[in-house]
Amino acid sequence: MEEEIQIVLEEATEMMKKSISHLEKELLKISTGKANPSMLQSVMVDYYGSKTPLGQVANVSTPDPRTITVQPWEKAMLEPCSTAILYANLGLNPQNNGEMLIISIPILTEERRLELVKIAKHEGEEAKIGVRNARHHAIAEIKQLQKDGLSEDDAKKAESEIQELTTTFTKNIEMHVEKKDKDIMTI
């Protein structure tokens, strides 16, 4: 029975780690008013009929804190890259100079900063829901093991460990969101 408990705990940990990983990716998409190549990480370009990440068809860099440049490996990819950035719904408007795309990151207004903080907090809540779902799933598996012969003391101990995991991951989520909030609100 000890092995089954360990498997349940490992599965719960893995599911919770996935929630954190997803949160990190979503928070990267939220602009802090500073140029960062990771802002374009989710952009998929139509590269000769197949969807390809922007970073695999172009060089993405930040020459200064307010500008991102995208220089495709092939000039023919300038227009598809521009279109992909527009359709990614990131609120960015690339300018094509014939050689590369230049994206100016607008200075955030106070109102927009507060909106972005709300978005970050929403993503944090979504991640917490993922962690709670993992906890719920793990506890259900422990209860099933208890029906199959696991002692009550072992079940209580396993549930306690699951709760500790949940608390740890929830604090980690709050820390990520708090850090992003500070980044957004820093001018």
Number of C-alpha atoms within 10 A of each C-alpha: 13 9 8 13 20 12 13 21 23 14 16 24 20 13 20 26 17 15 21 22 14 16 21 18 14 16 22 18 16 17 22 26 20 20 21 21 16 16 20 21 15 18 21 22 26 16 15 9 7 9 12 14 18 23 20 13 20 20 14 21 17 16 10 12 12 15 17 23 22 26 21 22 13 10 12 9 19 21 16 17 27 21 17 19 22 15 14 14 10 15 12 18 17 20 14 16 9 10 12 23 21 19 20 19 20 16 13 17 12 12 9 14 21 15 13 21 22 13 17 24 20 13 19 27 17 16 25 23 15 19 26 20 16 23 25 15 15 25 22 14 16 23 16 13 17 17 11 10 10 17 13 12 10 15 18 15 13 20 20 13 13 23 17 13 18 21 14 12 21 21 13 15 25 16 13 18 23 16 11 22 21 12 16 23 17 10 13
